[in-house]
Structures are given as structure tokens and as C-alpha cells.
Amino acid sequence: MAYDKYQMAKDKLDKALKGNSAGIIMSYTVNTLEDERVRSKCAEFEGYTAYVSETLIGVNHPPFDEDCRCFATYQIEGIQKK
């Protein structure tokens, strides 16, 4: 099976969105590898944090393109009682 960065990112995001819909307020932060190969578009997003409900893969969440090496880390911001 091929390594599909987009599908892996989507799977992780779907899990975070599932938690979000259950009342767990989730956010994510974009991380680069912070080396000389980081593209300018990716460098602009280093440290960018947003709620998972505002996420669009390829727009404000990695991967930004086919060769993107960025990754997202997820955080729990709070819990809302239903």
C-alpha cells in the first residue's frame, strides 16, 4: 500500500472532528521540519494554530501539496458539556 499523506492527514483530522462533535474542543498546529528545504508557503504556516472546525486540508492544514513534509499536531482546548 502506498504512503498517502493526504489520506493520513484526513484520517487524523476526521478523528479530531469526531471528538469535536462529542464536545471535545480540538485545535491543531502546523509544524514544518524547519530546515533549508521548507518551502516559503509552508514556512508561512509554521506555528499556525486553528480550531479543527476551521480546517481545510491543503489550504490551512498540511499537506499543502504533493511533496509537503509539514505535519499537524492536535491539542484539546476544552470540553463542552452536552
C-alpha positions in Angstrom: 0.0 0.0 0.0 1.4 3.4 -1.0 2.1 6.1 1.6 -0.7 8.7 1.0 -0.1 11.8 3.1 -3.4 13.3 2.2 -5.4 10.3 3.3 -3.3 10.0 6.6 -4.0 13.7 7.3 -7.7 13.3 6.5 -8.0 10.2 8.8 -6.3 12.1 11.7 -8.5 15.2 11.1 -11.7 13.0 10.9 -10.8 11.6 14.4 -10.3 15.1 15.8 -13.6 16.3 14.2 -15.4 13.3 15.8 -14.0 14.3 19.2 -15.0 17.9 18.4 -18.6 16.9 17.7 -18.7 15.0 21.0 -17.9 18.2 22.9 -14.1 18.0 23.0 -12.9 21.3 21.6 -9.9 20.5 19.4 -7.3 22.6 17.7 -4.3 21.9 15.6 -0.9 23.5 15.0 1.1 23.3 11.7 4.7 22.2 12.0 7.5 22.2 9.5 10.8 20.4 9.7 12.5 23.8 10.0 15.3 23.1 7.6 16.6 24.6 4.3 14.1 22.5 2.3 11.0 24.1 3.8 9.1 25.9 1.1 8.0 29.6 1.6 4.3 28.7 1.6 4.9 26.1 4.4 7.2 28.5 6.3 4.3 31.0 6.5 2.2 28.4 8.3 4.8 27.3 10.8 3.2 27.6 14.2 -0.3 28.4 12.8 -3.0 27.2 15.1 -6.7 27.0 14.5 -9.8 25.0 15.6 -10.3 21.8 13.7 -13.8 23.0 12.7 -12.0 25.7 10.6 -9.7 23.2 8.7 -9.3 22.8 5.0 -6.5 20.3 4.1 -4.2 21.9 1.5 -5.4 25.4 2.4 -4.6 25.9 6.1 -3.7 22.3 7.1 -1.0 20.1 5.7 -0.2 18.6 3.3 -0.2 21.8 1.3 1.0 20.0 -1.9 2.1 16.6 -3.0 5.7 17.0 -1.7 4.8 18.7 1.5 6.6 17.5 4.6 4.6 19.5 7.1 2.5 17.9 9.7 -0.2 18.9 12.2 -0.2 18.3 15.9 -3.6 18.3 17.8 -4.5 19.7 21.1 -7.5 19.6 23.4 -8.6 23.2 24.1 -11.5 22.3 26.4 -14.6 20.2 27.0 -18.2 21.4 26.5 -20.9 19.5 28.4 -23.7 18.4 26.1 
